[in-house]
Amino acid sequence: MFFPESRVRVYLYGQAVDMRKSFDGLYAVARAAFPQDPTGGDLYVFVNRSGRQIKVLYFDRSGWCLWAKRLEAGQFIGDWSRARTREIDCTQLKLLLEGIEPRRYLKRYRHGSSRVQRHEHQVVNAEGAPGNEGNSDHSRGAQLTGSIA
């Protein structure tokens, strides 16, 4: 499957599908489950109940194409109770085809934080007004100056 990744849309069907279905059967499922027309060139991804087989249906201007894969070990989707019909991106499709279930994970860090924000902690005093307490040079200098005199 070679697609321009910026223009293709991928839709994952969130229920188990009988893998005996071929072009017409999967087209009928896609037409009933998704609001857009399946002949628009989008990819429609279907997984069987055991989670070991996957089929991708798409229309390429001249006819229907069907791509299938069966895992010898492992599953594409491990927990059907959390699966839902939704749009995924090409990266998530690639992960799914490798046997890695696409999920949302929280990032361990944030981009764009400045040095000042990393070194100072904002503390709210008893009146609810924000105050600065932390590792800033001004607060350390004031403490050291007061203790020397």
C-alpha positions, 0 to 999 in steps of 0.5 A, a space after each residue: 500500500 503506497 499512499 500520500 500520507 498527508 491526503 489519505 484518511 483512515 477509519 477503524 471500525 470498532 466492532 469485530 467483523 467476519 473475515 469471510 466478507 470480501 469486497 461487497 460485504 465490507 463495503 456494506 459495513 463501511 457504508 453503514 458505519 461511516 457517514 462519508 462515501 467509501 468510494 472516496 479513496 479513504 482506507 477502511 480497517 476491519 479486524 476479526 473477533 480474535 484480533 488476529 486478522 485485519 483487512 483494509 478496504 479502499 477504492 482506487 479510481 478503477 475498483 476495490 482493493 482489499 489488503 489482508 494480514 494475519 498474525 501468527 502470534 499476538 493480536 491487533 486489538 486486545 480488548 474489544 470493550 475499549 475499541 470504537 469506530 473512529 478515524 486514525 492517522 497513517 502512523 496509527 495504522 502502521 502501528 496497528 499493522 505491526 501489532 501495536 494497538 494505537 492508544 493515546 498516551 500522556 507525554 512525560 514532558 512538555 515542550 516550550 517551557 522556559 528556563 525561568 519556569 523550570 527553576 521557579 515554582 509558583 506558590 499561593 500565599 494565605 490570601 490567595 495571591 501568587 508569590 515566588 518561592 523557589 530556586 531563583 537567584 533573588 530569593 537565595 540572595 535575599 536569604 544569604 544577605 539576611 543571614 550574613 548581616 
